[in-house]
Amino acid sequence: MSDATGAVSLKVMSEKGRHKVEGVSKQTSFFVDPRLIEVEEGFNRPIDRENVEQFKSSIRDGAIIPDIFVRVDNGRIIMVDGEHRLIAVKELIAEGLDIESMSATQFRGADDERIAHLITSSQGKGLSPLEAGVQYNKLFNVHRWTIKRISERTGRSVAVISQAMEIANANSDVRSAVRDGSISATEARKAVRKHGDEAGKVIAESLETVKAAGKSRVTAKNIDGGTPTKSLAAAIQEEMDSAGKIKAEELCPRYANLIAYLRNCGAVKRLAEEIKAV
Protein backbone atom coordinates (compact mmCIF):
# COMPACT_ATOMS: atom_id res chain seq x y z
CA MET A 1 0.00 0.00 0.00
CA SER A 2 1.38 3.39 -0.97
CA ASP A 3 1.92 6.21 1.49
CA ALA A 4 2.25 9.64 -0.10
CA THR A 5 3.10 11.18 3.28
CA GLY A 6 6.61 12.53 3.11
CA ALA A 7 6.79 12.62 -0.69
CA VAL A 8 8.49 15.84 -1.77
CA SER A 9 8.07 15.71 -5.54
CA LEU A 10 6.06 14.21 -8.37
CA LYS A 11 9.22 12.31 -9.32
CA VAL A 12 9.18 10.49 -5.97
CA MET A 13 5.45 9.80 -6.26
CA SER A 14 5.88 8.33 -9.76
CA GLU A 15 8.70 5.92 -8.96
CA LYS A 16 8.50 2.50 -7.34
CA GLY A 17 8.68 2.53 -3.56
CA ARG A 18 6.52 3.26 -0.56
CA HIS A 19 5.69 6.77 -1.82
CA LYS A 20 4.50 5.48 -5.22
CA VAL A 21 1.02 6.86 -6.02
CA GLU A 22 -1.17 5.26 -8.68
CA GLY A 23 -2.19 7.88 -11.19
CA VAL A 24 1.13 9.74 -11.05
CA SER A 25 3.62 8.90 -13.78
CA LYS A 26 6.48 10.69 -15.45
CA GLN A 27 7.39 11.52 -19.02
CA THR A 28 11.04 12.15 -19.69
CA SER A 29 12.12 15.38 -21.35
CA PHE A 30 15.56 16.01 -22.81
CA PHE A 31 17.64 19.12 -23.31
CA VAL A 32 18.73 19.33 -26.94
CA ASP A 33 20.95 21.82 -28.75
CA PRO A 34 18.45 23.41 -31.20
CA ARG A 35 21.14 23.49 -33.89
CA LEU A 36 21.02 19.69 -33.99
CA ILE A 37 17.30 19.55 -34.80
CA GLU A 38 16.28 19.09 -38.44
CA VAL A 39 12.97 20.00 -40.08
CA GLU A 40 11.64 17.30 -42.40
CA GLU A 41 10.22 18.44 -45.72
CA GLY A 42 6.54 17.57 -46.10
CA PHE A 43 5.86 17.46 -42.37
CA ASN A 44 6.21 21.17 -41.73
CA ARG A 45 3.56 23.87 -41.95
CA PRO A 46 3.55 27.45 -43.31
CA ILE A 47 5.49 29.69 -40.95
CA ASP A 48 3.62 32.54 -39.27
CA ARG A 49 6.18 35.27 -38.64
CA GLU A 50 3.98 36.97 -36.05
CA ASN A 51 3.90 33.73 -34.06
CA VAL A 52 7.68 33.39 -34.27
CA GLU A 53 8.14 36.97 -33.04
CA GLN A 54 5.77 36.35 -30.14
CA PHE A 55 7.86 33.35 -29.06
CA LYS A 56 11.05 35.38 -29.38
CA SER A 57 9.61 38.14 -27.20
CA SER A 58 8.46 35.63 -24.57
CA ILE A 59 11.85 33.91 -24.48
CA ARG A 60 13.69 37.24 -24.14
CA ASP A 61 11.44 38.00 -21.15
CA GLY A 62 12.44 34.72 -19.51
CA ALA A 63 9.29 32.71 -20.21
CA ILE A 64 9.50 28.93 -20.21
CA ILE A 65 8.13 27.59 -23.49
CA PRO A 66 6.51 24.15 -23.79
CA ASP A 67 8.54 21.13 -24.92
CA ILE A 68 8.92 20.61 -28.62
CA PHE A 69 8.41 17.08 -29.94
CA VAL A 70 11.16 15.36 -31.90
CA ARG A 71 11.86 11.90 -33.21
CA VAL A 72 15.18 10.11 -33.67
CA ASP A 73 16.01 8.40 -36.94
CA ASN A 74 19.43 6.80 -37.45
CA GLY A 75 21.18 9.36 -35.30
CA ARG A 76 19.25 12.34 -36.64
CA ILE A 77 17.00 14.48 -34.42
CA ILE A 78 13.96 15.48 -36.48
CA MET A 79 11.22 17.99 -35.65
CA VAL A 80 7.69 16.63 -35.13
CA ASP A 81 5.89 19.54 -33.47
CA GLY A 82 7.07 22.99 -32.39
CA GLU A 83 8.74 24.46 -35.48
CA HIS A 84 7.77 28.04 -34.60
CA ARG A 85 9.47 27.63 -31.23
CA LEU A 86 12.54 26.10 -32.87
CA ILE A 87 12.83 28.93 -35.40
CA ALA A 88 12.44 31.51 -32.63
CA VAL A 89 15.26 29.94 -30.57
CA LYS A 90 17.58 29.56 -33.57
CA GLU A 91 17.04 33.20 -34.55
CA LEU A 92 17.71 34.39 -31.01
CA ILE A 93 20.96 32.39 -30.97
CA ALA A 94 21.95 34.03 -34.26
CA GLU A 95 21.16 37.42 -32.71
CA GLY A 96 23.56 36.72 -29.85
CA LEU A 97 21.33 35.36 -27.08
CA ASP A 98 23.06 32.60 -25.12
CA ILE A 99 20.80 29.54 -25.47
CA GLU A 100 22.52 26.18 -25.23
CA SER A 101 19.49 23.89 -25.36
CA MET A 102 15.73 23.62 -25.41
CA SER A 103 13.45 21.09 -23.75
CA ALA A 104 12.23 18.30 -26.02
CA THR A 105 10.08 15.20 -25.69
CA GLN A 106 10.79 12.22 -27.90
CA PHE A 107 7.84 11.25 -30.08
CA ARG A 108 7.35 7.58 -30.86
CA GLY A 109 4.98 6.72 -33.67
CA ALA A 110 4.64 6.15 -37.41
CA ASP A 111 4.09 8.78 -40.10
CA ASP A 112 0.30 8.73 -39.75
CA GLU A 113 0.46 9.20 -35.98
CA ARG A 114 2.82 12.15 -36.44
CA ILE A 115 0.23 13.78 -38.69
CA ALA A 116 -2.55 13.12 -36.16
CA HIS A 117 -0.36 14.60 -33.43
CA LEU A 118 0.21 17.75 -35.49
CA ILE A 119 -3.55 18.17 -35.97
CA THR A 120 -4.40 17.73 -32.30
CA SER A 121 -1.43 19.47 -30.69
CA SER A 122 -2.57 22.23 -28.33
CA GLN A 123 0.88 23.81 -28.10
CA GLY A 124 1.72 26.90 -30.13
CA LYS A 125 -0.61 28.08 -32.87
CA GLY A 126 -3.35 25.72 -34.04
CA LEU A 127 -3.80 24.74 -37.67
CA SER A 128 -6.05 26.85 -39.87
CA PRO A 129 -8.94 25.03 -41.63
CA LEU A 130 -6.89 24.93 -44.83
CA GLU A 131 -3.78 23.61 -43.07
CA ALA A 132 -5.84 21.02 -41.22
CA GLY A 133 -7.51 20.00 -44.48
CA VAL A 134 -4.11 19.29 -46.04
CA GLN A 135 -3.26 16.99 -43.12
CA TYR A 136 -6.66 15.26 -43.21
CA ASN A 137 -6.09 14.58 -46.90
CA LYS A 138 -2.75 12.93 -46.10
CA LEU A 139 -4.39 10.61 -43.59
CA PHE A 140 -7.26 9.84 -45.98
CA ASN A 141 -5.41 9.51 -49.30
CA VAL A 142 -1.92 8.35 -48.31
CA HIS A 143 -2.50 6.40 -45.12
CA ARG A 144 -5.99 5.16 -46.05
CA TRP A 145 -7.65 6.31 -42.84
CA THR A 146 -11.44 6.55 -43.00
CA ILE A 147 -13.17 9.82 -42.14
CA LYS A 148 -14.63 8.07 -39.09
CA ARG A 149 -11.19 7.02 -37.89
CA ILE A 150 -9.81 10.55 -38.41
CA SER A 151 -12.74 11.92 -36.42
CA GLU A 152 -12.25 9.48 -33.56
CA ARG A 153 -8.48 10.07 -33.41
CA THR A 154 -8.54 13.87 -33.66
CA GLY A 155 -11.78 14.66 -31.84
CA ARG A 156 -13.05 16.70 -34.80
CA SER A 157 -16.52 16.15 -36.19
CA VAL A 158 -17.03 14.45 -39.55
CA ALA A 159 -18.55 17.68 -40.89
CA VAL A 160 -15.54 19.79 -39.85
CA ILE A 161 -13.13 17.28 -41.38
CA SER A 162 -15.08 17.01 -44.64
CA GLN A 163 -15.33 20.80 -45.01
CA ALA A 164 -11.60 21.27 -44.35
CA MET A 165 -10.73 18.56 -46.90
CA GLU A 166 -13.04 20.21 -49.42
CA ILE A 167 -11.21 23.53 -49.29
CA ALA A 168 -7.81 21.77 -49.28
CA ASN A 169 -8.86 20.03 -52.53
CA ALA A 170 -9.85 23.29 -54.23
CA ASN A 171 -7.80 24.75 -57.08
CA SER A 172 -4.54 26.46 -56.19
CA ASP A 173 -5.89 29.98 -56.82
CA VAL A 174 -8.66 29.40 -54.29
CA ARG A 175 -6.25 27.99 -51.71
CA SER A 176 -3.92 30.93 -52.28
CA ALA A 177 -6.77 33.41 -51.62
CA VAL A 178 -7.62 31.60 -48.38
CA ARG A 179 -3.98 31.43 -47.33
CA ASP A 180 -3.37 35.17 -47.78
CA GLY A 181 -6.58 36.10 -45.99
CA SER A 182 -8.46 37.47 -49.00
CA ILE A 183 -11.40 35.19 -48.19
CA SER A 184 -12.30 32.88 -45.32
CA ALA A 185 -12.24 29.11 -45.78
CA THR A 186 -16.00 29.02 -45.23
CA GLU A 187 -16.76 31.59 -47.94
CA ALA A 188 -14.24 30.02 -50.31
CA ARG A 189 -15.94 26.66 -49.91
CA LYS A 190 -19.30 28.25 -50.78
CA ALA A 191 -17.73 29.81 -53.86
CA VAL A 192 -16.32 26.45 -54.97
CA ARG A 193 -19.70 24.78 -54.56
CA LYS A 194 -21.42 27.51 -56.56
CA HIS A 195 -18.83 28.22 -59.25
CA GLY A 196 -16.70 25.05 -59.44
CA ASP A 197 -13.42 25.56 -61.29
CA GLU A 198 -14.35 29.21 -61.89
CA ALA A 199 -14.36 29.94 -58.14
CA GLY A 200 -10.82 31.33 -58.14
CA LYS A 201 -11.69 33.75 -60.93
CA VAL A 202 -14.88 34.86 -59.17
CA ILE A 203 -12.99 35.41 -55.92
CA ALA A 204 -10.29 37.43 -57.71
CA GLU A 205 -12.88 39.64 -59.41
CA SER A 206 -14.75 40.13 -56.14
CA LEU A 207 -11.48 41.04 -54.44
CA GLU A 208 -10.90 43.83 -56.96
CA THR A 209 -14.37 45.10 -56.16
CA VAL A 210 -13.90 45.17 -52.40
CA LYS A 211 -10.47 46.78 -52.76
CA ALA A 212 -12.04 49.55 -54.81
CA ALA A 213 -14.37 50.05 -51.86
CA GLY A 214 -11.42 50.31 -49.49
CA LYS A 215 -11.71 46.83 -48.03
CA SER A 216 -9.43 43.79 -48.25
CA ARG A 217 -11.56 40.71 -47.65
CA VAL A 218 -14.22 39.07 -49.80
CA THR A 219 -17.47 38.21 -48.03
CA ALA A 220 -20.61 36.30 -48.99
CA LYS A 221 -22.38 39.33 -50.43
CA ASN A 222 -19.51 39.86 -52.88
CA ILE A 223 -19.71 36.30 -54.24
CA ASP A 224 -22.90 36.69 -56.24
CA GLY A 225 -21.83 35.81 -59.76
CA GLY A 226 -21.53 39.46 -60.76
CA THR A 227 -25.21 40.39 -60.31
CA PRO A 228 -25.61 43.70 -58.46
CA THR A 229 -27.92 43.75 -55.46
CA LYS A 230 -29.23 47.11 -56.67
CA SER A 231 -29.06 49.02 -59.90
CA LEU A 232 -26.29 51.59 -60.31
CA ALA A 233 -28.75 54.46 -60.16
CA ALA A 234 -30.50 53.15 -57.04
CA ALA A 235 -27.19 52.48 -55.28
CA ILE A 236 -25.88 56.00 -55.96
CA GLN A 237 -29.18 57.52 -54.83
CA GLU A 238 -29.09 55.55 -51.55
CA GLU A 239 -25.53 56.72 -50.88
CA MET A 240 -26.57 60.34 -51.34
CA ASP A 241 -29.70 59.91 -49.20
CA SER A 242 -27.58 58.49 -46.38
CA ALA A 243 -25.11 61.40 -46.58
CA GLY A 244 -22.34 59.00 -47.45
CA LYS A 245 -22.91 56.55 -44.59
CA ILE A 246 -23.89 53.88 -47.13
CA LYS A 247 -21.46 53.31 -49.99
CA ALA A 248 -22.91 52.73 -53.45
CA GLU A 249 -20.33 50.03 -54.30
CA GLU A 250 -21.52 47.94 -51.39
CA LEU A 251 -25.02 47.90 -52.85
CA CYS A 252 -23.85 47.51 -56.43
CA PRO A 253 -20.49 45.68 -56.37
CA ARG A 254 -20.60 44.97 -60.08
CA TYR A 255 -19.95 48.64 -60.84
CA ALA A 256 -17.59 49.36 -57.94
CA ASN A 257 -14.76 50.49 -60.23
CA LEU A 258 -17.07 52.86 -62.09
CA ILE A 259 -18.44 54.26 -58.83
CA ALA A 260 -14.91 54.83 -57.53
CA TYR A 261 -14.04 56.66 -60.76
CA LEU A 262 -17.14 58.82 -60.57
CA ARG A 263 -16.44 59.65 -56.93
CA ASN A 264 -12.89 60.70 -57.72
CA CYS A 265 -14.18 62.94 -60.49
CA GLY A 266 -16.76 64.50 -58.17
CA ALA A 267 -19.48 63.14 -60.41
CA VAL A 268 -21.36 60.95 -57.94
CA LYS A 269 -23.27 63.85 -56.40
CA ARG A 270 -24.04 65.38 -59.79
CA LEU A 271 -25.27 62.04 -61.15
CA ALA A 272 -27.46 61.51 -58.09
CA GLU A 273 -29.03 64.92 -58.57
CA GLU A 274 -29.76 64.14 -62.24
CA ILE A 275 -31.30 60.80 -61.26
CA LYS A 276 -33.47 62.50 -58.64
CA ALA A 277 -34.66 65.11 -61.15
CA VAL A 278 -35.89 62.47 -63.61
N, C-alpha and C positions, 0 to 999 in steps of 0.2 A: 504493500500500500504506500502510495506516495505521500510525502509531507512537504508542502511548499514552504512551511515555516523556516525561515533562515535563508531562503533563496535570495540572492542579491542581483540576479540578472536573468533575462530571458534565455541566455546561453545555458546557464545552470539548469533552468527549468526544462530545457529541451533535451538535455543529455541524460543518458542512463545513470541511475543512482537514486538515492532516497528522495531527492528533490525533484525527480522527473514528474512532469505534469502532463497528462494526456490532453491533447489539444494544443500543445505548444511545440512547435518544431522550428527548425532553422533552415535557411536557404543561404548557401555560401555566396558571398560576393568577392570579387577580385579587384585589385588595383592594377590597371593596365596603362602603359604609356600610350596615349592617343595616337602617336605617330606610327604605332605598330598596327593600327586597326585599318582594314581595307573595306571599301564599299563595293559591293558586288553589282555589276551592271544588270539591270532587269528587276532587281529587288529594291531599288531605291524609289523615291517619290520626288515630285517637283519641289524644289527648295523655295521656301518662303523667307525672303530676306528679313522681313519684319520680325518673324519668329526667331531667327538666328540672332538678331540684334537684341531682342528681349532677353535671350539666354545670356548673351555676353554681358549685358548690363547687370543681370542678377548675379552672375559669377563674380564680376568686379566688386559687387557689394557684399560678397562673402556668403551668398546663398549656397545651400547644398542642393545640387540637382539630383533627380532620381537616377538610379542605375540605367545604363544603356544595356541592351542585350546583344551578345555576340555569340558566334559559333566558332568552333575550331575545326579546320580541315587541313590535314597533312602539314601541320605546323603553322598554318596561316590563321590569323584572327580576323574574322569577317563580320561586319556589321549586320545585325538583324533588325534592330529597332533603336532609334535614338540618333538619327543622322544629323538633325538640327543641332543637338547638343554637341555632337562630335565636331561639327564644322565650327561651332562657336568656340570650343576649347582650342582647336587647332589655330584658329585665327588669333585668339588671344595670346597663344604661345608665340606666333609670328610677330605680334605687336610688342613682345617683350615681357609679358606676364609669366611669372615663374610657376608653371604647372607641370608636375612630373608625372601625374597619373590621374585617371578618372575611374570611378567605381563601375564595375561591369558584372553582370550576371550571365553565366553561360547558358545558352539556349540549346536544348536537345530536342530535335524533331526533324522530320523530312521537309521537303520543299513546300508541300501543301500546308503543313502546320505552321511554317514560317509566314505564309501568306495570311492564314487565319489569325495568327498573332498580330500581324501588322494591322489588320482590320479592327481588331478588338482592343488594341492597346489603348489604355487611358492616359498614358504619359505623353507629354508634349502636345502638339496640335493634332486634332483628329483629322481623318481623311474627309475631303469634300465628297459630295455625291458622285462626281465624275471620277475622282481618284478611287473611291470605293468600288465603283462600277467596273473599273479596269481590273481590280483584284478579284472581284466576283467572277468576271469572265475567265480569269486564269484558272480559278478553282473549277468552274463549270466546263470549260472547253479543253483545258490541258490535263487537269487531274481528274476529270470525269465525276466531280461531285454533283449530286442532284441539288436542286434549289432547296428542297426540304432539309438536306444535310447541312447546306450552307447556313440556313436559317437556324437550325438547332445549335450549330457550332458557334455562330457569331452572335446569336441573340437578336438578330434583326428579323423583321417580319418578311414574309414572302413578297408582299407588295413593295416594300422598300427596296429589297434586293432586285426585283424585276425592273423597277423603274430606274434604278441606278445602272443596271446592265443595258437598258434601252438607250440611255443617253451616251454610255460608253461605246455603244455600237453605231452611233450616228456618224455621219460623214465628218471628215477632219475639219472642215470649215465651221461646222456647228460646235464641235468639241473645242476648237480654238476660241470661239466667241464665249463659251461658258468659262473656259480657263482664264481668259483675261477680264472676266467680270462684265462683259457687254450685255449678258443675259443670264438669268438664273437657270439652273438645271431643269427646274420645273417648267418654266416657260419655253425653254428650248425643246423639251420633250413634247409639249403641246404643238409646237411649230412643226416638228418632225412628223407627228401623227397627221397633221392637217396638210402639210405641203410635201412630205416625202423627201426625195432627193433635192428638191428646190428649197428646202428649209434654210440652208445656209445663205442662199441668195436673198430670200425674204428677210432674214435677220439682218443681213448687211444693209439692205435698202432701208429697213426700219431704223437701223442705227444712224444712218445719215439724217433721217428725219428728226430723231430725238436730239441729235447733236445740233441741228439747225435751231432747235428750240432751247438750246442751252443745257441739255441734259446729257447723260452718258450711259444710260442703261435702258435697254428695251424691255417694255412691259407688255402685258396681255393686250392692252388696247391698241398697241402699235402693230401687233401681228394680226392684221385683218385682211390680208390679201390685197391691200392697196385700195380698198373701198373707204372713202371718207365717211366719218360718222355724221358729218353735216356738210352741206354745200359750202363752197368757198365764200359766197356772199353772206350766208347765214352765220358762218364762223366769224367773219370779220365784224359783222354787225353786233354779235354777242360780245366780242372783245371790247368794242367801243361802248356798248351799253354798261359794261362792268367797270369802265374807267381803267381798263388794262389789267384788272385782277385775273381775268380769264384770257388765256392766250389762244388766238385763232388757230395756230398750228396744232394745238392739243385737240381741238374739235375737228380739224380737217388735216390730218397728218399727210395725206396724199400731196397736198400743195404747200407743205412746210417751207420748202426752198423758195417758192414764189412769194409766200407771205413774208419771209425774212427779207427778201429783196425789196418788196414794197415798203416794209417798215424802214429799212435803211434809206430809202429814197424819200421818206416822209409821205408816202402815197396811201398808207393804210387809212388814215383819218379822212383823206379826201375821197377815197373810194367808198368808205362807209357812208359819207354824207351823200354821195351820188346815189348809192343804193337806197338810202332812206327817202330820198326825194322822188324815187320812181313810184 
